[in-house]
Amino acid sequence: MDNLYSFHRLSLEERTQFILGNGVLLCSRYFAGRKVFLYFTGKFYAEIWFDTRKSKVSNIIPFTTTKCLKPYLELIDINDVFKPKVD
């Protein structure tokens, strides 16, 4: 995928398959009755919004700005970074 413009031209199903096949799952959260999965593709981030009542993807929101990562900041646990190494 060259850019976000190319990504937006894909169908919802194609975008879902691209993210699941090429992205790295970073985190998930619940918001507005949806489970939101955050992925990074190497070129952009994408949220997959999953409607748990209908068991289907309802939306995919791609972005490149780190401002959109704000809802995930309190979910990140970096405690392991500060633990001393044990050999």
N, C-alpha and C positions, 0 to 999 in steps of 0.2 A: 504494500500500500504506500503510494508515494506521498500523499498528503490528506488532510481532513476533507478537502473537496471531493477527492475520489472516494473516500469512505462514506460521505453523505449520499453519494449517488447509488450506493448499494441498498438492497431491500433490508428490512429489519432482520430477516432470517440470515441473509448473507453477512450483515454486520455482526450479528451474534456469533456466527461460525468463525468469522475472522478473529474476533476478540478471544473466544475460547481456544482457538487453535494457535494464536500468536501472542497472546497477552499473558502476563504474570499476575495472578490474583494477589493483591496487596492487603485487602481488608474488606470487611462488610459491615453494614449497619442496617437498622430498621428506620424507615421514615415514611410517614403518610400511608401506612398500611402496605408498604412495599419493603422487600429486602433489596438493598442496594449493594452491589458488588463493585469494588474498585479494582480496575486492571491497569497495568502499564504495558504498552506495546513496544516500547523502545523509542517511539516517535511522539506518542501522545498518551494521555490517560483516557479512560472511558469508564463511565458508570453504566452497569447493566441493572435496570430497574425490573425486578421480578415481582409480579403480582401473585402472592401466595394463595389467594382465594381462587384465582383462575388457573393457577399453575402454568403461567406463561410469561415470557418477557413482554413487558408493556412499553419499554422505551430504552434507548441507549443514548447517553449523552457523552460525547467526546470533548476533550478540552486539552489545552496546552499550558494554561496558566496555573501556577501553584496556588493562587487564591482559592480555587475551587477545592483544594485539599483541606481547607479549614475544618469541615465537619468531621474529618477523620483524625485530627490531631490528638484529641483526648482519648482515642481508641488505641493509639500506638503505645506499646510497652517496650521501653528500652532498658529495663532493669538489667538484662543480661549483659549489656555493654559494660556495666560498672562492676560486675562480679569478677573477683580475682580468678585467674586461671589455675586449675588444679591439674597437676600432672599425674 
